[in-house]
Amino acid sequence: MRILPNINGHEDLARLNDQQRADLCDEIRSFLVSSVSQTGGHLASNLGTVELTVAIETVFNTMEDRLVFDVGHQSYVHKLLTGRQADFEHLRQFGGMSGFPKPHESQADAFIAGHASSSVSIALGMARARTLRNENYHVIALIGDGAATGGMAYEGLNDAAVSKEPMIVILNDNEMSIDRNVGGIAKHLSHLRSTDDYLQLKHRYRSFLKKIPGGNGLYLFSSRVKNRIKRLLLPTTIFENMGLTYLGPVDGHNLPDLVDLLRVAKDLKSPVLIHVLTKKGCGYRPAEENPSKFHGIGRFDPATGEAYAAKATTFSDSFGQTMVELARSDARLCAITAAMPGGTGLLNYREEFPKRLFDVGIAEEHAVSMAGGLAKQGMTPVVALYSTFLQRAYDQIMQDVGILGLHVVFAVDRAGLVGDDGETHHGTFDVGFLRQVPGMTILSPVSMAEQQDMLRWAVKQCKGPVAVRYPRGTDGAYTASDWNPDDPVASVGAVKCHRKGSDVTLITYGTLLNNVISAAELLAEQGIQATVLRLQTLSKLPVQQIIEQMSANHHVVILEEISEGSGIRQDLAWQIRQILPACRIDGVDLGHCFAVQGDMNALYKHYGLDAVSIADYVREVLTHES
């Protein structure tokens, strides 16, 4: 008899015995492989945390206790165990269940997650709220060793240790230990000091000494002696130095040990860190052998692990290829990424130029400031970050690059909508905050060919900070490059005309051009002739060039794959009206919101940016005007 269909929360799990929980873990792994093979998603990280999540949900009631995920792509098992099994059919689809924790989905999802290194800070805030409101629940932060490379994690841990707030931080270490452990003695002492008997004895010993004259001094002396002996036998962790109670390391796939250790931590009235060792992809051989491939994967054959669709060349691949080419002829060129050499297309670059690739971990602020130091001393750094993660380094872009006008190249990957990862990952704000940096040049290619031309120009010819922003995925219908390296782009910008018409002017940039041209063709079938202009630069807008190429009917529609207020529409409209006060200017963007998840075609339609919706909108505003 299957167990998983009957599990809907803590009470169901608490009734199971050890063997039933072990069988449940096997069922969960089979379910994940079968389900994700049909929808795509994050598989390796979830397979690696099956026992850990089952243990957490057994010991804690996450409908009341607060479980805060870091990043959150490893929350699938949590969702399975909290009443959302049926929702996996529509995982990460438009209108379906998110691949990340979302409080609007369930009370069991304590907080939204998508960016790394913030879980400890959020959990500490919840713990302090509990104390201030005199409430009674447990707070747990689940953070991976990758997210723990971010400085914010240590800011949170440091404050948590000082606060003395009862809370549990679970460090899911799926690649390497934080500190080296020494042989059998280390293992024995780690087990001994993690047991309930040891912790109770320690508490009784301190309570006894407090009651006798001079007891506090004797306790401090004995504590120092104990710690010195412990350091000789077991290397002290950074967490103990901070003041946290450190438990572990523990095998993250030994369910009974995990349950026992979590129960011990639950009874402690202090901040505790549990160090758990897990294996990504555990239980599914293709994911165990290639965890990076199964970190985020599309539909695949569960029997073999092979993807159904052949991998196409992406903008990230194109960027990486061009970087290799440029580095071969320029010894000053170096690349910086924040734990994403694969995602940003830099694996081949790393293989050929290992000394000129700096993976700083999940530390975008550090990446940008370090790039400023490299540029100041004569190197040409290229910082490759996803748009959504670049947001974290806004201050460093302004202070450590912009003020000095340093030649740092920002390769802004995943610009615009990114599809099924949803609001935490869409790159729909970078145009707005990059345009705020004085001296920043922003380039927006329409194709991989143009991306490569722009990147070469940015590295070889640009003198100050420059960003090349490009989308996730592959080329659209338009694959050519109109980039002219001799255009004075830094001073007046560049605009290209893709179609001439007398009735309306459509202005856009980036790969949204594909939808706009298709919309213009639909309008032509209805007797409406549109001029289509595309901006190649978004920093200084080429207003005079735009006016010279506009249609005779001074009606402009600006189309942007960007959140309202973060694009160019307001600035461009204001500048055009300074010259043509009677010009009517309308526009379509993503609206004043955080864009939802879904297939790209579904999202374009939802936000009115697919070809049909654009044509309908233009026809409507022209009809209304007349």
NUZA-474308 format. One line per 5 residues: number of its first residue (from 1); their letters; for each residue x, y, z of C-alpha. Coordinates in Angstrom, 2 decimals, padded with zeros to 5 digits, m for minus. Last residue first. Example, Ala and Ser with C-alpha at 12.3 -4.5 7.8 and 13.67 -1.06 7.14 Angstrom:
<midrens>
2> sa> 013.67/m001.06/007.14  012.30/m004.50/007.80
</midrens>
This chain:
<midrens>
626> sehtl> m009.80/059.09/m034.97  m007.83/058.76/m031.76  m010.02/055.90/m030.51  m009.50/053.97/m033.74  m005.74/054.51/m033.53
621> vervy> m005.72/053.39/m029.90  m007.71/050.25/m030.73  m005.65/049.30/m033.80  m002.48/049.61/m031.79  m003.85/047.46/m028.97
616> daisv> m005.14/044.76/m031.31  m001.79/044.61/m033.14  000.08/044.32/m029.83  m002.28/041.60/m028.63  m001.86/039.58/m031.82
611> adlgy> 001.94/039.88/m031.82  002.40/038.90/m028.16  003.06/041.71/m025.67  m000.35/042.04/m024.06  000.77/041.01/m020.58
606> hkyla> m001.05/037.68/m020.53  m000.21/037.00/m024.18  003.51/037.53/m023.63  003.30/035.41/m020.47  001.58/032.51/m022.22
601> nmdgq> 004.16/032.58/m025.02  006.97/032.62/m022.45  005.60/029.64/m020.53  004.60/030.63/m017.04  005.50/032.47/m013.86
596> vafch> 004.10/035.85/m012.74  005.48/039.33/m013.38  006.04/041.47/m010.29  003.73/044.40/m010.82  003.32/047.91/m012.20
591> gldvg> 002.60/046.81/m015.74  004.48/044.45/m018.01  004.84/047.02/m020.77  002.59/048.57/m023.42  002.74/052.13/m024.65
586> dirca> 001.04/055.25/m025.87  002.47/058.52/m027.20  000.49/061.20/m029.00  002.67/063.87/m030.62  001.20/067.36/m030.26
581> pliqr> 004.15/068.75/m028.27  006.69/067.62/m030.91  010.15/068.79/m029.76  009.72/068.71/m025.97  007.12/066.04/m026.60
576> iqwal> 009.79/063.66/m027.87  011.88/064.15/m024.71  008.95/063.53/m022.35  007.86/060.43/m024.25  011.41/059.04/m024.22
571> dqrig> 011.78/059.58/m020.46  008.41/058.08/m019.60  008.80/055.13/m021.97  012.39/054.15/m021.12  011.93/051.24/m018.75
566> sgesi> 011.70/050.67/m015.00  008.51/052.66/m014.35  006.28/049.84/m015.54  008.08/046.50/m015.47  010.02/045.55/m018.59
561> eeliv> 009.43/043.77/m021.86  008.87/047.13/m023.54  006.65/048.47/m026.32  006.45/052.19/m027.12  003.52/053.27/m029.32
556> vhhna> 003.97/056.54/m031.21  001.45/058.66/m033.12  002.81/061.51/m035.20  001.12/060.49/m038.43  003.94/061.03/m040.91
551> smqei> 005.70/057.97/m039.48  008.83/058.44/m037.40  012.33/058.30/m038.91  013.46/061.89/m038.26  011.77/061.86/m034.85
546> iqqvp> 013.69/058.76/m033.82  017.02/060.19/m034.97  016.39/063.34/m032.94  015.47/061.31/m029.86  018.53/059.06/m029.84
541> lkslt> 018.07/058.03/m026.16  021.14/058.11/m023.96  021.21/054.94/m021.86  019.03/052.53/m023.79  021.19/051.66/m026.77
536> qlrlv> 020.15/049.47/m029.69  016.74/051.07/m030.01  014.43/049.50/m032.55  012.07/051.38/m034.85  009.08/049.85/m036.60
531> taqig> 007.04/052.13/m038.89  003.50/050.88/m039.15  001.04/050.72/m042.04  m002.56/049.98/m041.10  m004.65/048.36/m043.85
526> qeall> m005.80/045.31/m041.87  m003.20/043.01/m043.44  m000.65/045.72/m042.62  m001.66/045.48/m038.97  m000.83/041.77/m038.93
521> eaasi> 002.58/042.53/m040.46  003.19/045.21/m037.85  002.33/042.70/m035.10  004.87/040.23/m036.51  007.47/043.03/m036.47
516> vnnll> 006.57/043.80/m032.86  006.77/040.16/m031.76  010.28/039.72/m033.17  011.34/043.15/m031.89  010.74/041.83/m028.36
511> tgyti> 014.26/040.45/m028.85  015.85/043.69/m027.69  014.28/047.11/m028.14  010.93/048.71/m029.00  009.36/051.63/m030.86
506> ltvds> 006.21/051.29/m032.99  005.42/054.31/m035.14  001.91/054.74/m036.57  000.10/055.46/m039.83  002.75/056.19/m042.49
501> gkrhc> 004.81/053.01/m042.56  008.45/052.01/m042.83  009.89/048.78/m041.39  013.05/047.74/m039.58  014.44/051.18/m038.72
496> kvagv> 017.45/051.09/m036.43  018.26/053.40/m033.51  021.62/054.17/m031.90  022.61/056.33/m028.94  023.71/059.96/m028.88
491> savpd> 026.93/060.13/m026.86  027.92/056.55/m026.06  026.61/055.31/m029.37  028.80/057.40/m031.64  028.25/054.88/m034.42
486> dpnwd> 031.58/053.40/m035.58  030.89/049.98/m034.09  027.86/049.61/m036.35  025.48/047.00/m034.98  022.82/045.91/m037.42
481> satya> 023.16/042.21/m036.57  020.99/039.49/m038.10  018.96/036.78/m036.34  015.37/038.07/m036.48  013.05/035.07/m036.19
476> gdtgr> 013.92/034.61/m032.53  017.34/033.68/m031.20  017.67/031.38/m028.21  016.95/031.26/m024.50  017.29/033.70/m021.63
471> pyrva> 017.48/037.29/m022.69  020.26/039.82/m023.30  021.63/042.90/m021.57  025.05/044.29/m022.54  026.09/046.75/m019.83
466> vpgkc> 028.87/049.35/m020.10  030.98/051.21/m017.57  033.51/053.56/m019.18  035.86/053.62/m022.16  034.05/051.46/m024.71
461> qkvaw> 036.20/050.30/m027.60  037.57/046.80/m027.00  035.34/045.18/m024.36  032.05/046.93/m025.13  032.68/046.77/m028.88
456> rlmdq> 033.35/043.02/m028.74  030.26/042.56/m026.57  028.14/044.55/m029.02  029.25/042.44/m031.98  028.61/039.21/m030.05
451> qeams> 025.16/040.36/m028.93  024.42/041.39/m032.51  025.08/037.88/m033.76  023.14/036.45/m030.85  020.14/038.52/m031.84
446> vpsli> 018.18/041.64/m030.85  020.96/043.21/m028.79  020.27/045.73/m025.99  023.24/047.90/m025.05  023.36/050.09/m021.95
441> tmgpv> 026.13/052.70/m021.58  026.66/053.89/m018.00  028.09/057.40/m017.62  025.78/058.42/m014.79  024.14/055.35/m013.19
436> qrlfg> 020.35/055.81/m013.16  019.99/054.05/m016.50  021.25/050.88/m014.80  018.41/051.03/m012.26  015.64/051.34/m014.81
431> vdftg> 016.99/049.00/m017.48  017.65/046.36/m014.80  014.07/046.07/m013.53  012.45/043.26/m015.53  014.91/040.41/m015.17
426> hhteg> 012.41/037.77/m014.08  013.83/035.50/m011.37  011.89/036.19/m008.16  008.68/036.76/m010.15  008.52/033.41/m011.89
421> ddgvl> 010.89/030.53/m012.53  008.66/029.38/m015.39  009.40/032.05/m017.94  012.49/034.26/m017.99  010.92/037.62/m018.80
416> gardv> 013.35/040.46/m019.44  017.12/040.14/m019.05  018.25/036.58/m018.33  021.97/037.52/m018.60  023.37/040.99/m017.95
411> afvvh> 026.98/040.88/m019.12  028.32/043.91/m017.25  031.55/045.32/m018.67  033.69/047.34/m016.26  035.65/050.28/m017.65
406> lglig> 035.65/052.53/m014.61  033.75/055.83/m014.57  035.13/056.63/m011.10  031.65/057.30/m009.71  030.10/054.44/m011.69
401> vdqmi> 032.27/051.50/m010.67  032.63/051.29/m006.90  029.80/053.61/m005.83  027.00/053.12/m008.36  027.63/049.53/m009.37
396> qdyar> 028.42/048.70/m005.73  025.13/050.21/m004.55  023.11/048.25/m007.12  024.80/044.93/m006.30  021.75/042.93/m005.25
391> qlfts> 019.88/043.95/m008.40  022.50/042.04/m010.41  020.78/038.89/m009.16  017.59/039.49/m011.18  019.60/040.45/m014.26
386> ylavv> 021.61/037.24/m014.17  025.29/037.93/m013.70  028.43/037.94/m015.87  030.89/040.63/m014.74  033.44/041.29/m017.48
381> ptmgq> 036.68/042.72/m016.10  039.18/044.58/m018.28  042.40/044.88/m016.25  044.36/048.09/m015.71  044.51/048.59/m011.94
376> kalgg> 041.27/050.53/m011.66  039.51/047.84/m013.71  040.53/045.06/m011.33  039.48/047.07/m008.28  036.11/047.91/m009.84
371> amsva> 035.63/044.25/m010.74  036.25/043.41/m007.08  033.44/045.81/m006.15  031.12/044.12/m008.67  031.85/040.55/m007.56
366> heeai> 031.75/041.48/m003.86  028.22/042.80/m004.25  027.22/039.73/m006.24  028.33/037.30/m003.54  026.85/033.88/m004.19
361> gvdfl> 030.23/032.34/m004.87  033.14/034.45/m006.13  033.80/032.52/m009.32  036.81/034.32/m010.77  037.83/033.28/m014.27
356> rkpfe> 041.20/034.63/m015.45  043.38/031.95/m013.86  041.24/029.18/m015.35  041.58/030.50/m018.91  040.88/027.55/m021.23
351> erynl> 038.67/025.49/m018.92  037.06/028.53/m017.32  036.24/029.98/m020.75  034.69/026.67/m021.76  032.50/026.72/m018.63
346> lgtgg> 031.56/030.40/m018.99  028.02/030.15/m020.39  026.25/032.20/m017.71  024.43/029.21/m016.24  027.56/027.10/m016.21
341> pmaat> 029.82/029.65/m014.50  026.99/030.53/m012.07  028.39/030.74/m008.52  028.69/034.52/m008.78  030.60/035.24/m011.98
336> iaclr> 033.68/037.21/m012.89  035.53/037.13/m016.21  038.96/038.45/m017.13  040.34/040.34/m020.11  043.79/041.87/m019.70
331> adsra> 045.49/039.13/m021.73  043.58/040.20/m024.83  043.79/038.10/m028.00  042.72/034.73/m026.65  040.43/036.41/m024.14
326> levmt> 038.26/037.88/m026.90  037.58/034.52/m028.56  036.88/032.83/m025.24  034.50/035.65/m024.29  032.71/035.33/m027.61
321> qgfsd> 032.01/031.66/m027.02  030.72/032.36/m023.51  028.35/035.07/m024.72  026.95/032.81/m027.44  026.38/030.05/m024.91
316> sftta> 024.49/032.47/m022.67  022.47/033.73/m025.65  021.47/030.11/m026.22  022.52/027.37/m028.62  019.85/024.69/m028.69
311> kaaya> 019.84/021.60/m026.51  018.01/018.71/m028.15  014.53/018.21/m026.74  013.52/015.01/m024.94  016.33/015.29/m022.39
306> egtap> 018.09/012.04/m021.50  017.74/010.78/m017.93  017.55/007.19/m019.18  014.33/005.74/m017.75  012.96/009.13/m016.68
301> dfrgi> 013.05/010.43/m020.29  013.33/014.19/m019.99  011.29/017.41/m019.88  013.34/020.47/m019.00  016.10/020.58/m016.40
296> ghfks> 017.22/022.78/m013.53  019.76/021.21/m011.21  019.61/018.03/m013.27  022.50/018.91/m015.58  024.53/020.17/m012.61
291> pneea> 023.88/016.95/m010.68  025.51/014.77/m013.37  026.36/011.35/m011.90  023.86/011.59/m009.04  021.20/012.96/m011.37
286> prygc> 021.62/010.10/m013.85  021.70/007.60/m010.92  018.48/008.59/m009.19  018.62/007.86/m005.45  020.56/010.94/m004.36
281> gkktl> 020.54/013.71/m006.98  022.63/015.96/m004.78  024.26/014.15/m001.88  023.69/015.24/001.69  025.75/016.16/004.76
276> vhilv> 023.81/018.00/007.47  025.36/020.55/009.85  022.82/021.62/012.47  023.21/025.19/013.74  021.49/026.11/017.00
271> pskld> 020.33/029.45/018.42  019.23/028.91/022.03  016.46/027.28/024.05  017.30/023.70/023.14  014.36/021.31/022.94
266> kavrl> 013.99/021.55/019.14  017.70/020.89/018.71  017.36/017.50/020.43  014.29/016.68/018.36  016.16/017.66/015.18
261> ldvld> 019.00/015.33/016.15  016.68/012.37/016.70  014.81/012.93/013.42  018.07/013.26/011.48  019.50/010.11/013.06
256> plnhg> 016.33/008.14/012.17  016.41/009.45/008.56  020.01/008.64/007.68  020.24/010.40/004.29  021.55/013.71/005.64
251> dvpgl> 024.38/011.95/007.46  025.12/014.20/010.44  027.87/016.76/010.95  026.80/017.52/013.52  025.43/019.92/016.08
246> ytlgm> 026.85/023.42/016.61  025.41/025.64/019.36  025.99/029.14/018.04  028.36/031.61/019.68  030.16/032.99/016.64
241> nefit> 033.20/030.86/017.42  030.90/027.86/017.47  029.73/028.74/013.97  033.27/029.16/012.65  033.86/025.56/013.62
236> tplll> 036.38/024.38/016.18  038.66/021.61/014.99  038.07/018.47/017.06  040.76/016.86/019.22  043.00/019.77/020.16
231> rkirn> 040.07/022.19/019.91  038.10/020.05/022.37  040.93/020.18/024.93  041.02/023.97/024.68  037.24/024.16/024.92
226> kvrss> 037.14/021.98/028.02  039.82/024.08/029.77  037.94/027.29/028.93  034.67/025.80/030.18  036.33/024.64/033.41
221> flylg> 037.53/028.19/034.11  034.17/029.77/033.21  032.33/027.25/035.40  034.71/027.81/038.34  034.20/031.57/038.06
216> nggpi> 030.43/031.18/038.02  030.56/028.79/040.97  032.41/031.14/043.28  029.95/030.40/046.06  027.63/027.53/045.07
211> kklfs> 024.26/027.75/043.25  025.64/028.70/039.81  027.81/025.58/039.87  024.77/023.32/040.02  022.98/025.05/037.13
206> ryrhk> 026.11/024.75/034.95  026.46/021.03/035.61  022.73/020.41/035.11  022.84/022.10/031.65  025.94/020.15/030.54
201> lqlyd> 024.38/016.89/031.74  021.23/017.68/029.75  023.29/018.36/026.61  025.28/015.15/026.99  022.20/013.01/027.62
196> dtsrl> 020.38/014.53/024.60  023.18/013.60/022.26  025.01/016.00/019.95  028.11/016.30/022.16  028.66/012.56/021.94
191> hslhk> 028.12/012.26/018.19  030.62/015.02/017.40  032.99/013.57/019.98  032.83/010.15/018.30  033.23/011.51/014.77
186> aiggv> 036.16/013.67/015.81  037.80/010.76/017.60  037.29/008.50/014.57  039.14/010.64/012.07  039.65/014.42/011.99
181> nrdis> 036.91/016.61/010.57  037.83/019.40/008.15  035.60/022.46/008.44  032.78/023.66/006.22  032.39/020.19/004.75
176> mendn> 032.06/019.84/001.00  029.42/019.24/m001.66  025.92/018.73/m000.38  026.10/020.68/002.87  022.56/021.47/003.96
171> livim> 023.17/023.86/006.86  020.11/023.72/009.09  019.68/026.85/011.22  017.49/026.35/014.27  015.99/029.09/016.41
166> peksv> 015.82/030.08/020.07  016.77/033.77/020.20  020.17/034.24/021.88  020.41/037.57/020.01  024.20/037.49/019.77
161> aadnl> 024.19/034.16/017.92  021.38/035.30/015.62  023.23/038.52/014.82  026.35/036.63/013.71  024.30/034.10/011.79
156> geyam> 022.40/036.83/009.94  025.55/038.72/008.95  027.04/035.37/008.02  024.23/034.60/005.60  024.48/038.11/004.17
151> ggtaa> 028.04/037.39/003.10  026.96/034.85/000.53  028.95/031.61/000.48  026.24/030.08/002.70  023.93/030.03/m000.32
146> gdgil> 026.18/027.39/m001.85  026.39/025.40/001.38  022.61/025.22/001.41  020.31/026.98/003.87  017.26/025.74/005.75
141> aivhy> 016.13/028.23/008.41  013.93/026.89/011.21  011.67/028.80/013.59  009.65/027.09/016.33  006.32/028.30/017.66
136> nenrl> 004.93/029.88/020.80  003.83/033.50/020.90  004.74/036.29/023.31  004.35/038.96/020.59  007.89/040.29/021.13
131> trara> 009.30/036.78/021.39  007.57/035.50/018.25  008.55/038.64/016.36  012.17/038.02/017.36  011.99/034.50/015.99
126> mglai> 010.39/035.74/012.77  013.13/038.33/012.28  015.73/035.68/012.99  014.15/033.48/010.32  014.32/036.29/007.76
121> svsss> 017.99/036.97/008.55  018.85/033.27/008.44  017.02/032.77/005.13  018.64/035.63/003.19  021.66/033.90/001.59
116> ahgai> 020.11/033.21/m001.82  017.40/034.68/m004.02  014.20/032.81/m004.86  012.24/032.51/m001.65  008.84/033.71/m000.43
111> fadaq> 008.13/033.15/003.24  006.49/030.69/005.63  005.16/028.26/003.05  003.05/025.97/005.26  000.21/028.50/005.12
106> sehpk> m000.15/027.45/001.50  m000.17/028.80/m002.03  m000.24/032.52/m001.15  002.81/031.95/001.06  004.91/031.00/m002.00
101> pfgsm> 007.87/028.63/m001.69  009.56/028.06/m005.08  008.71/025.85/m008.06  005.36/027.62/m008.23  002.08/025.76/m008.60
96> ggfqr> 000.00/026.50/m011.66  m001.50/029.64/m013.25  001.11/029.61/m015.99  003.24/026.52/m015.43  005.94/026.04/m012.80
91> lhefd> 004.38/022.72/m011.62  001.05/022.02/m013.34  000.83/018.28/m012.69  002.56/018.94/m009.37  m000.67/020.43/m008.00
86> aqrgt> m002.12/017.03/m007.08  000.61/016.48/m004.48  m000.04/019.79/m002.73  m001.10/018.76/000.78  001.89/019.62/002.93
81> llkhv> 004.18/016.64/002.31  004.47/017.16/m001.44  005.14/020.86/m000.94  007.98/020.13/001.46  009.36/017.61/m001.03
76> ysqhg> 009.32/020.26/m003.76  011.07/022.91/m001.61  014.59/022.49/m003.03  014.20/025.46/m005.42  013.75/027.57/m002.30
71> vdfvl> 016.62/030.05/m002.59  017.04/029.72/001.21  013.96/028.12/002.71  012.31/029.41/005.88  010.39/026.84/007.92
66> rdemt> 008.11/028.57/010.45  006.24/026.42/012.95  002.46/026.60/012.61  001.61/024.94/009.28  005.20/023.72/009.32
61> nfvte> 004.44/021.28/012.12  007.91/020.21/013.23  009.50/016.85/014.01  008.02/014.88/011.12  008.12/017.78/008.62
56> iavtl> 011.79/018.31/009.39  012.61/014.60/009.11  010.75/014.25/005.81  012.64/017.31/004.55  016.03/015.87/005.50
51> evtgl> 015.17/012.46/004.09  014.22/013.93/000.69  016.91/016.64/000.53  019.19/015.29/m002.20  016.34/014.37/m004.53
46> nsalh> 015.16/017.97/m004.24  018.54/019.45/m005.20  018.89/017.11/m008.18  015.40/017.82/m009.60  014.76/021.50/m010.20
41> ggtqs> 012.08/021.72/m012.87  010.74/020.15/m016.02  007.06/019.32/m016.39  007.00/015.69/m017.55  010.36/014.45/m016.18
36> vssvl> 009.57/016.49/m013.07  006.63/014.22/m012.26  008.26/010.82/m012.80  011.54/011.72/m011.10  009.76/013.44/m008.22
31> fsrie> 007.26/010.60/m007.68  009.97/007.93/m007.63  011.96/009.96/m005.12  008.88/010.51/m002.96  008.01/006.82/m002.97
26> dclda> 011.51/005.88/m001.80  011.28/008.46/000.99  007.90/007.04/002.03  009.45/003.58/002.37  011.98/005.04/004.81
21> rqqdn> 009.17/006.77/006.68  007.28/003.48/006.90  010.37/001.74/008.23  010.90/004.38/010.93  007.30/004.30/012.15
16> lrald> 004.55/006.57/010.83  002.09/008.47/013.04  004.25/011.62/013.08  004.06/011.82/009.27  000.25/012.04/009.21
11> ehgni> 000.28/014.63/011.99  002.88/016.77/010.23  001.10/017.22/006.92  m000.96/015.81/004.09  000.36/012.26/003.74
6> nplir> m002.16/009.66/002.56  m001.14/009.73/m001.12  002.51/009.22/m000.03  002.02/005.88/001.78  001.38/003.40/m001.01
1> m> 000.00/000.00/000.00
</midrens>
